Amino acid sequence: MRGPDGRDGLWFLSIEVACPVMLVARATGLPYHPGRLALSRRGDRQMYSGTRWRGGPRYRVAVRTGEPVRPTHRDVWLTSRWR
């Protein structure tokens, strides 16, 4: 994605935080919102979840650990283009 100045970058449209102190960053224009974050483990899986206070966006992600993945040239190209 390109920013207004034409530079490539990784852009966060919304960031949920559990610590109300972090909301001070909103004064600088960062898209922080208060939320609930959770981390748990079920067997070989790490479970991450988050919800915005007062409803709105939410997510739930399960990650299973295993052997490290050997990235292909395409993987490196797709993930290395952010600043």
N, C-alpha and C positions, 0 to 999 in steps of 0.2 A: 504494500500500500504506500502511496506517496502522500507526503504532507503538503501543506499550502505552499511551502518553499520549493517543492519539487523533489525533495530528498526522500529516498526509500526509508522505511522505518517500521517498527512494530508499535502499534497504537492500541492502548487500552481504552475502551469506551466506557467501561465500568469496572470498579475494583471494590469488592466488599471487604470490610475490615471489622474485626471483633473489638478492637480497642478504640473507644471514643476519642482518645487523644489524637489519633491519626486523622480525625476529621478536620483538624486545623489545616491540613494540606489542601482542603477544598478552597481555602482562601487564595491559594496560588493557581486555582483553575484545574487541579487534578480531580478526576471523576471518582472520588472516594464516597462510599455509602456505608452506613452502619449495617452490620450483618452478624449472623451466627455462623461460626466455622467449626467443623468437627473432623477429627481424624481417629480412625479405629483400625483394628487389624482382625481379619477373619482368616485363619489358616495362613496360606501363603499370599493373601491379598491385603493391600493397604486400601482403605476406603476413605475418600475425601468427600466432604459435602459442605455446602454453604447455602444460606438463604438470606435474602435481604430482609431487614426488619420491616414490619408493616406490609409484608407481601412483596410481590414482584419477582424478579429473576431468581432462579435457584439452579443448583447443579449437584450431581452425584457422580463420582468417578471411582472406578475400581482399577487398581494397578496390581498386576501379578508379577512378582520379582522372578527373575530367572537368569540365565546366562546373558552376558552383555551382547547387544546386537551389533553386528559389524555393518556400519553404514556403507551404502553404495555411493557412487559419485553423485547420483541424483539426490539422495538423501542429504548429502553435505550441501549441495547447491541450493536445495529448497529451504534449508534451515540456517544457512550462514549469511543470508542477505539482509539481516536486520542490524540495527545500530542501537 
